[in-house]
Amino acid sequence: MSVYNVRSSQTVATAYFSLDAAARACLDPFVPIFLRHHGLTALQAGFVLSAAAIVSGLFVPAALWLPRWRRNSWRSVLLASSIVSIVCYLSLLAIPPMTTVGGDWVSPCRTSESARGKHADVDSADGSIALMQGGHGGGKDTPQDTADGIQGESKNGSGKLFPAPPPTYELLPTAVPLVAGPAYLLSSREAKGVEVRQHSRVLRAANVSDEEGDVVEVPMRPQGTASPEAVKNGSKDAPSPSLDGVVIPVKKKKGMPPAPAVNPDCEGDRTSPECQLMTHGEDADDDGSRNSDSFMNNASLLLLAAAVLLGSSTFALAKFVADESYFAFLDEIDATEKSRSHETYAAIVSALVLGAVAILASQAPCLPLPTWGYQEVYLAAFGTLVFASLPLAAFFPEPHQPLRRQATSGACRGVGSMLKNVEGALIVGGLFFLGLLAGLEQAFFMWHLEETGKKVELGVVIMARAVSNVASLFLLCAGGLPSRLLAWLAFGIVCVAARCACYVQSGWELAAVAQLLSPPSTVLVWVACERWARRSSTRLSTERGLLVVMRCCHNGLGFCVGALTGGGIASWLGVRSTLGVGAVVGIIGGLAMLAASRFVAGRPPSYDRLLWDPTSANSDSESEEEPKMAGDAGVPVTVTPVTS
């Protein structure tokens, strides 16, 4: 193998890992927001994310045996998993978003366009809303208005445009009138005129006993347009317009249940689905059951959950296959020390891409479709980056010699012996607890920031995390890590708890500053885990198997329990309280881990790994007894110490 091929392979791997890291940075934090915009509750979103995490964790050990069956299977698995993840996640753009109550989600573009032509004023006299519709308000002109030239712009004989007429006002009732007055609704939907809809409300006087009935007078205005007095005095200081209506006495009897609220969109047929009566007392009791029934009966929501589940698992499989293939390639050329050399470049590219996408999402949140928001821009950026990495995946470096189907009994025994002692058990338990807190944070911190009104600023928060990762990698090259992995895990757990405490304050500036604490629990903790596995294991297969167990406990089982537990707590106490609980539990767990690390003796380094390290795939050693044999003769070699 020439030097040119090795260098070009390393360049291809670095470019692929850079695009992959940028795509993951654009996708992972926004998946819970996709679920929220499509109508899923916190419990349902936590269930979907937990299922995706456990399936991703199961794919990690399965990927170790996939490329052992034929040549070039590393690239095949990498390409197939990348394509499936693109199809699954981009299919979310075909599902129209909606709110949690079942209505259509309003895009920021439509909100700005509707607010551009309509302005509402509240009348303090009777609690009604004066809705101003100008010539550019987007409303339809009635035949009377067209004939009289009230709305729109008209032309004279010379073709010049007359100035737009003064705006008209429609009196709309508020939800709670300021004073007792008429409750009617003026709507201009149909072209035949203005329609009056009566809202029946039962009012009880304060000075009347329960035994007596209450008579409430509800004046009604006959069908017609608003009075000129209301048009002229359409402001808050204007007196209430006089009503020429009919007084309808309403008798309320003792023990009568409260009148249900009438749907204002109900017209004509009262048996239509739009005319369902709703009582406020039953909504709170049946909310959870209705949400679960709507989730199970809605095909689009089931398709959404399946797309997230399959896309997340295949994308995690692509990441793991790329790491293992690149490590096997470096092992073949005896350069495993360069297995993490691409991470600094990947972190820099991720920070630059996130900055560009954040600017694009803030300036053009509606491109290219009017139903898109800022989160769809990040999803489109993810698809673009993964699609650009497909040619690199087709030429991704892999070992030229097919891997031998070695017996895994020796590696399994080595991993078991490493985890039998107290230090190994505490490390695996600490990684599981760290994954639990990380799953809770990743599932709901963006959810909470969006609930508090922070939308465009979310890109700044994610970009701050990428910048902090770059700084931590530069510091890692200059310095080092603590020698005790347990102490490092305790520090990472406390950092996650501190970030959750910062999110509770509901400020995106504080959340962006809190991302400075993300590297100890994300990037640096795996550097420490790899160093501990390399120092403690005697064989390369034992080291890789130990890292697989760690990743399954952290990314698989830990994230699954964290997302599911966070969803349950969020549906009970709220998302903000969930983050607060995570902060308290994280601080307690971190202090307990730090105290345990003071009383647990560290495992001594394996000097056998220094004397005999079968790190090359070209080596003939396939068992633990073969290093004792001398060449092809099979004669045992007697090693005698050299004395001076």
SULCORMO-V316527 format. One record per residue. N is the residue number from 1. RES is the residue in three letters. SS is DSSP state (@ for helix, = for strand, . for the rest). OMEGA is omega in radians with two decimals (none if undefined). Layout:
# SULCORMO-V316527
n-><N;N>
res-><RES;RES>
ss-><SS;SS>
omega-><OMEGA;OMEGA>
This chain:
# SULCORMO-V316527
n-><1;2;3;4;5;6;7;8;9;10;11;12;13;14;15;16;17;18;19;20;21;22;23;24;25;26;27;28;29;30;31;32;33;34;35;36;37;38;39;40;41;42;43;44;45;46;47;48;49;50;51;52;53;54;55;56;57;58;59;60;61;62;63;64;65;66;67;68;69;70;71;72;73;74;75;76;77;78;79;80;81;82;83;84;85;86;87;88;89;90;91;92;93;94;95;96;97;98;99;100;101;102;103;104;105;106;107;108;109;110;111;112;113;114;115;116;117;118;119;120;121;122;123;124;125;126;127;128;129;130;131;132;133;134;135;136;137;138;139;140;141;142;143;144;145;146;147;148;149;150;151;152;153;154;155;156;157;158;159;160;161;162;163;164;165;166;167;168;169;170;171;172;173;174;175;176;177;178;179;180;181;182;183;184;185;186;187;188;189;190;191;192;193;194;195;196;197;198;199;200;201;202;203;204;205;206;207;208;209;210;211;212;213;214;215;216;217;218;219;220;221;222;223;224;225;226;227;228;229;230;231;232;233;234;235;236;237;238;239;240;241;242;243;244;245;246;247;248;249;250;251;252;253;254;255;256;257;258;259;260;261;262;263;264;265;266;267;268;269;270;271;272;273;274;275;276;277;278;279;280;281;282;283;284;285;286;287;288;289;290;291;292;293;294;295;296;297;298;299;300;301;302;303;304;305;306;307;308;309;310;311;312;313;314;315;316;317;318;319;320;321;322;323;324;325;326;327;328;329;330;331;332;333;334;335;336;337;338;339;340;341;342;343;344;345;346;347;348;349;350;351;352;353;354;355;356;357;358;359;360;361;362;363;364;365;366;367;368;369;370;371;372;373;374;375;376;377;378;379;380;381;382;383;384;385;386;387;388;389;390;391;392;393;394;395;396;397;398;399;400;401;402;403;404;405;406;407;408;409;410;411;412;413;414;415;416;417;418;419;420;421;422;423;424;425;426;427;428;429;430;431;432;433;434;435;436;437;438;439;440;441;442;443;444;445;446;447;448;449;450;451;452;453;454;455;456;457;458;459;460;461;462;463;464;465;466;467;468;469;470;471;472;473;474;475;476;477;478;479;480;481;482;483;484;485;486;487;488;489;490;491;492;493;494;495;496;497;498;499;500;501;502;503;504;505;506;507;508;509;510;511;512;513;514;515;516;517;518;519;520;521;522;523;524;525;526;527;528;529;530;531;532;533;534;535;536;537;538;539;540;541;542;543;544;545;546;547;548;549;550;551;552;553;554;555;556;557;558;559;560;561;562;563;564;565;566;567;568;569;570;571;572;573;574;575;576;577;578;579;580;581;582;583;584;585;586;587;588;589;590;591;592;593;594;595;596;597;598;599;600;601;602;603;604;605;606;607;608;609;610;611;612;613;614;615;616;617;618;619;620;621;622;623;624;625;626;627;628;629;630;631;632;633;634;635;636;637;638;639;640;641;642;643;644>
res-><MET;SER;VAL;TYR;ASN;VAL;ARG;SER;SER;GLN;THR;VAL;ALA;THR;ALA;TYR;PHE;SER;LEU;ASP;ALA;ALA;ALA;ARG;ALA;CYS;LEU;ASP;PRO;PHE;VAL;PRO;ILE;PHE;LEU;ARG;HIS;HIS;GLY;LEU;THR;ALA;LEU;GLN;ALA;GLY;PHE;VAL;LEU;SER;ALA;ALA;ALA;ILE;VAL;SER;GLY;LEU;PHE;VAL;PRO;ALA;ALA;LEU;TRP;LEU;PRO;ARG;TRP;ARG;ARG;ASN;SER;TRP;ARG;SER;VAL;LEU;LEU;ALA;SER;SER;ILE;VAL;SER;ILE;VAL;CYS;TYR;LEU;SER;LEU;LEU;ALA;ILE;PRO;PRO;MET;THR;THR;VAL;GLY;GLY;ASP;TRP;VAL;SER;PRO;CYS;ARG;THR;SER;GLU;SER;ALA;ARG;GLY;LYS;HIS;ALA;ASP;VAL;ASP;SER;ALA;ASP;GLY;SER;ILE;ALA;LEU;MET;GLN;GLY;GLY;HIS;GLY;GLY;GLY;LYS;ASP;THR;PRO;GLN;ASP;THR;ALA;ASP;GLY;ILE;GLN;GLY;GLU;SER;LYS;ASN;GLY;SER;GLY;LYS;LEU;PHE;PRO;ALA;PRO;PRO;PRO;THR;TYR;GLU;LEU;LEU;PRO;THR;ALA;VAL;PRO;LEU;VAL;ALA;GLY;PRO;ALA;TYR;LEU;LEU;SER;SER;ARG;GLU;ALA;LYS;GLY;VAL;GLU;VAL;ARG;GLN;HIS;SER;ARG;VAL;LEU;ARG;ALA;ALA;ASN;VAL;SER;ASP;GLU;GLU;GLY;ASP;VAL;VAL;GLU;VAL;PRO;MET;ARG;PRO;GLN;GLY;THR;ALA;SER;PRO;GLU;ALA;VAL;LYS;ASN;GLY;SER;LYS;ASP;ALA;PRO;SER;PRO;SER;LEU;ASP;GLY;VAL;VAL;ILE;PRO;VAL;LYS;LYS;LYS;LYS;GLY;MET;PRO;PRO;ALA;PRO;ALA;VAL;ASN;PRO;ASP;CYS;GLU;GLY;ASP;ARG;THR;SER;PRO;GLU;CYS;GLN;LEU;MET;THR;HIS;GLY;GLU;ASP;ALA;ASP;ASP;ASP;GLY;SER;ARG;ASN;SER;ASP;SER;PHE;MET;ASN;ASN;ALA;SER;LEU;LEU;LEU;LEU;ALA;ALA;ALA;VAL;LEU;LEU;GLY;SER;SER;THR;PHE;ALA;LEU;ALA;LYS;PHE;VAL;ALA;ASP;GLU;SER;TYR;PHE;ALA;PHE;LEU;ASP;GLU;ILE;ASP;ALA;THR;GLU;LYS;SER;ARG;SER;HIS;GLU;THR;TYR;ALA;ALA;ILE;VAL;SER;ALA;LEU;VAL;LEU;GLY;ALA;VAL;ALA;ILE;LEU;ALA;SER;GLN;ALA;PRO;CYS;LEU;PRO;LEU;PRO;THR;TRP;GLY;TYR;GLN;GLU;VAL;TYR;LEU;ALA;ALA;PHE;GLY;THR;LEU;VAL;PHE;ALA;SER;LEU;PRO;LEU;ALA;ALA;PHE;PHE;PRO;GLU;PRO;HIS;GLN;PRO;LEU;ARG;ARG;GLN;ALA;THR;SER;GLY;ALA;CYS;ARG;GLY;VAL;GLY;SER;MET;LEU;LYS;ASN;VAL;GLU;GLY;ALA;LEU;ILE;VAL;GLY;GLY;LEU;PHE;PHE;LEU;GLY;LEU;LEU;ALA;GLY;LEU;GLU;GLN;ALA;PHE;PHE;MET;TRP;HIS;LEU;GLU;GLU;THR;GLY;LYS;LYS;VAL;GLU;LEU;GLY;VAL;VAL;ILE;MET;ALA;ARG;ALA;VAL;SER;ASN;VAL;ALA;SER;LEU;PHE;LEU;LEU;CYS;ALA;GLY;GLY;LEU;PRO;SER;ARG;LEU;LEU;ALA;TRP;LEU;ALA;PHE;GLY;ILE;VAL;CYS;VAL;ALA;ALA;ARG;CYS;ALA;CYS;TYR;VAL;GLN;SER;GLY;TRP;GLU;LEU;ALA;ALA;VAL;ALA;GLN;LEU;LEU;SER;PRO;PRO;SER;THR;VAL;LEU;VAL;TRP;VAL;ALA;CYS;GLU;ARG;TRP;ALA;ARG;ARG;SER;SER;THR;ARG;LEU;SER;THR;GLU;ARG;GLY;LEU;LEU;VAL;VAL;MET;ARG;CYS;CYS;HIS;ASN;GLY;LEU;GLY;PHE;CYS;VAL;GLY;ALA;LEU;THR;GLY;GLY;GLY;ILE;ALA;SER;TRP;LEU;GLY;VAL;ARG;SER;THR;LEU;GLY;VAL;GLY;ALA;VAL;VAL;GLY;ILE;ILE;GLY;GLY;LEU;ALA;MET;LEU;ALA;ALA;SER;ARG;PHE;VAL;ALA;GLY;ARG;PRO;PRO;SER;TYR;ASP;ARG;LEU;LEU;TRP;ASP;PRO;THR;SER;ALA;ASN;SER;ASP;SER;GLU;SER;GLU;GLU;GLU;PRO;LYS;MET;ALA;GLY;ASP;ALA;GLY;VAL;PRO;VAL;THR;VAL;THR;PRO;VAL;THR;SER>
ss-><.;.;@;@;@;@;@;@;@;@;@;@;@;@;@;@;@;@;@;@;@;@;@;@;@;@;@;@;@;@;@;@;@;@;@;@;@;=;.;.;.;@;@;@;@;@;@;@;@;@;@;@;@;@;@;@;@;@;@;@;@;@;@;@;@;@;.;.;.;.;.;.;@;@;@;@;@;@;@;@;@;@;@;@;@;@;@;@;@;@;@;@;@;@;.;.;.;=;.;.;.;.;.;=;.;.;.;@;@;@;@;@;@;@;@;@;@;=;=;=;=;=;.;.;.;.;.;=;=;=;=;=;=;.;.;.;.;.;.;.;.;.;@;@;@;@;@;@;.;.;.;.;.;.;=;.;.;.;.;.;=;.;.;.;.;.;.;=;=;=;=;=;=;.;.;.;.;.;.;.;.;.;.;=;=;=;=;.;.;.;.;.;.;.;=;=;=;=;.;.;.;.;.;.;.;.;.;.;.;.;.;.;.;=;=;=;=;=;=;=;=;.;.;.;.;.;.;@;@;@;@;@;.;.;.;.;.;.;.;.;.;.;.;.;=;=;=;=;=;=;=;=;.;.;.;.;.;.;.;.;=;.;.;.;.;.;.;.;.;.;.;.;@;@;@;.;.;=;.;@;@;@;@;@;@;@;@;@;@;@;@;@;@;@;@;@;@;.;@;@;@;@;@;@;@;@;@;@;@;@;@;@;@;@;@;@;@;@;@;@;@;@;@;@;@;@;@;@;@;@;@;@;.;.;.;@;@;@;.;.;.;.;@;@;@;@;@;@;@;@;@;@;@;@;@;@;@;@;@;@;@;@;@;.;.;.;.;.;.;.;.;.;.;@;@;@;@;@;@;@;@;@;@;@;@;@;@;@;@;@;@;@;@;@;.;.;.;.;.;.;.;.;.;.;.;.;.;.;@;@;@;@;@;@;@;@;@;@;@;@;.;@;@;@;@;@;@;@;@;@;@;@;@;@;@;@;@;@;@;@;@;@;@;@;@;@;@;@;@;@;@;.;.;.;.;.;.;@;@;@;@;@;@;@;@;@;@;@;@;@;@;@;@;@;@;@;@;@;.;.;.;.;.;.;@;@;@;@;@;@;@;@;@;@;@;@;@;@;@;@;@;@;@;@;.;.;.;@;@;@;@;@;@;@;@;@;@;.;@;@;@;@;.;@;@;@;@;@;@;@;@;@;@;@;@;@;.;.;.;@;@;@;@;@;@;@;@;@;@;@;@;@;@;@;@;@;@;@;@;@;@;@;@;@;@;@;@;@;@;@;@;@;@;.;@;@;@;@;@;@;@;@;@;@;@;@;@;@;@;@;@;@;@;@;@;@;@;.;.;.;.;.;.;.;.;.;@;@;@;@;@;.;.;.;.;.;.;.;.;.;.;.;.;.;.;@;@;@;=;=;.;.;.;.;=;=;.;.;.;.;.;.;.;.>
omega-><-3.06;3.12;-3.13;-3.14;3.13;-3.12;3.12;3.10;3.09;3.09;3.10;3.13;3.12;3.11;3.13;-3.13;3.10;3.11;3.14;3.12;3.09;3.11;3.11;3.11;3.10;-3.02;-2.93;-3.12;-3.02;3.10;3.07;3.12;3.04;3.13;-3.14;-3.13;3.11;2.97;3.13;3.06;-3.13;3.12;3.13;3.10;3.09;3.10;-3.14;-3.13;3.11;3.08;3.10;-3.13;-3.10;3.08;3.08;3.09;3.09;3.12;-3.08;3.10;3.13;-3.11;3.13;-3.08;-3.12;-3.07;-3.06;-3.01;-3.14;-3.12;3.11;3.12;3.06;-3.13;3.14;3.12;-3.14;3.13;-3.10;-3.13;3.11;-3.14;3.13;3.12;3.09;-3.11;-3.10;-3.07;3.11;3.04;3.07;3.12;3.13;3.13;-3.10;3.12;3.11;3.12;-3.12;3.13;3.06;3.13;3.13;3.11;-3.08;3.13;3.06;3.11;-3.13;3.11;-3.13;3.14;3.13;3.12;-3.12;-3.05;-3.10;3.10;-3.08;3.05;-3.13;3.10;-3.11;-3.10;-3.11;3.08;3.14;-3.13;3.07;-3.10;-3.11;3.07;3.13;3.14;-3.12;-3.09;3.11;-3.14;-3.13;3.14;3.07;3.13;3.12;-3.13;3.13;-3.13;-3.08;-3.13;-3.09;-3.12;3.09;3.14;3.14;-3.10;3.04;-3.09;-3.12;3.13;-3.14;-3.11;2.98;3.06;-3.11;-3.14;3.10;-3.08;3.04;-3.07;3.02;-3.12;3.13;-3.14;3.03;-3.14;3.12;3.14;3.13;3.09;3.11;-3.10;-3.11;3.09;3.14;-3.07;3.10;-3.11;-3.12;-3.10;-3.08;-3.08;-3.09;-3.13;-3.11;-3.06;-3.13;3.09;-3.11;3.02;-3.13;-3.14;-3.13;-3.13;3.13;3.11;-3.07;-3.05;-3.13;-3.12;-3.12;-3.11;-3.08;3.08;3.13;3.09;-3.12;3.14;-3.13;3.11;3.11;3.03;3.08;-3.06;-3.13;-3.11;3.11;-3.10;3.12;3.11;3.13;3.11;-3.10;-3.08;-3.13;3.13;-3.10;-3.08;-3.09;3.11;-3.13;-3.13;3.13;-3.08;3.04;-3.05;-3.11;3.13;-3.12;3.09;3.12;-3.11;3.10;-3.11;-3.14;3.10;-3.14;3.12;-3.12;-3.12;3.13;3.12;-3.11;3.10;-3.11;3.12;-3.11;3.14;3.01;-3.04;-3.12;-3.14;-3.13;3.14;-3.14;-3.05;3.11;3.13;-3.09;3.04;-3.04;-3.10;-3.08;-3.07;-3.06;-3.10;-3.04;-3.05;-3.10;3.14;3.14;3.12;3.13;3.11;3.14;3.12;-3.10;-3.10;-3.10;-3.10;-3.13;3.12;3.07;3.07;3.09;3.14;3.12;3.13;3.12;-3.13;-3.12;3.14;3.14;-3.12;3.13;3.10;3.04;3.08;3.11;3.12;-3.10;3.13;3.11;3.12;-3.10;3.13;-3.14;3.12;3.10;3.09;3.11;3.09;3.13;3.14;3.09;3.13;-3.12;3.11;3.12;-3.06;3.14;-3.11;-3.10;-2.99;3.12;3.10;3.13;3.12;3.11;3.12;3.12;3.13;3.14;-3.13;3.13;3.08;3.13;-3.14;3.10;3.09;3.13;-3.13;3.13;-3.11;-3.09;-3.10;-3.03;-3.12;-0.07;-3.12;-3.12;3.11;-3.13;2.98;-3.08;-3.10;3.08;3.07;3.09;3.11;3.08;3.08;3.07;3.13;3.13;-3.11;3.13;3.10;3.10;-3.14;-3.13;3.06;3.09;3.10;3.12;3.12;-3.11;-3.12;3.09;-3.14;-3.11;3.09;3.12;-3.14;3.12;3.09;-3.09;3.07;-3.10;-3.10;3.13;3.11;3.13;3.09;3.11;3.11;3.12;3.11;3.11;-3.08;-3.14;-3.09;-3.03;-3.11;3.13;3.12;3.11;3.13;3.11;3.08;3.08;3.08;3.08;3.14;3.08;3.07;3.09;3.13;3.13;3.08;3.08;-3.13;-3.09;-3.11;-2.93;3.14;3.05;3.05;-3.11;3.13;3.10;3.09;3.13;3.06;-3.14;-3.07;-3.11;-3.10;3.13;3.07;3.10;3.13;-3.13;3.10;3.08;3.08;3.13;3.12;3.11;3.07;3.09;-3.14;-3.13;3.12;3.06;3.08;3.11;3.09;-3.11;-3.07;-3.12;-3.13;3.04;-3.10;-3.12;3.14;3.13;3.10;3.11;3.07;3.10;3.11;3.10;3.11;3.11;3.11;3.08;3.11;3.11;3.08;3.10;3.10;3.09;3.13;-3.12;-3.13;3.01;3.05;-3.09;3.08;3.11;3.09;3.10;3.10;-3.14;3.13;3.04;3.12;-3.10;-3.09;3.14;-3.11;-3.10;-3.03;-3.00;-3.11;3.12;3.01;3.11;3.12;3.13;3.11;3.13;3.13;3.13;-3.10;-3.01;-3.06;-3.13;-3.11;3.12;3.12;3.08;3.11;-3.13;3.09;3.10;3.09;3.08;3.11;3.12;-3.13;3.10;3.14;-3.09;-3.05;-3.11;-3.05;-3.13;3.12;3.14;-3.13;3.14;3.14;-3.13;3.10;3.10;3.10;3.10;3.13;-3.14;3.09;-3.13;-3.06;-3.06;-3.07;-3.12;3.10;3.10;3.10;3.07;3.08;3.09;3.12;-3.12;-3.13;3.13;3.12;3.12;3.13;3.11;3.10;3.10;3.11;3.11;3.10;3.13;-3.14;3.13;-3.06;-3.12;3.13;3.14;3.12;3.12;-3.13;-3.12;3.12;3.06;3.12;3.12;-3.12;-3.13;-3.09;3.14;-3.09;-3.10;3.08;3.12;-3.12;-3.14;-3.08;-3.14;3.13;-3.10;-3.10;-3.04;3.10;3.13;-3.09;-3.09;2.99;-3.07;-3.07;3.14;-3.14;3.12;-3.11;3.10;-3.11;3.12;3.13;-3.14;3.14;-3.13;none>
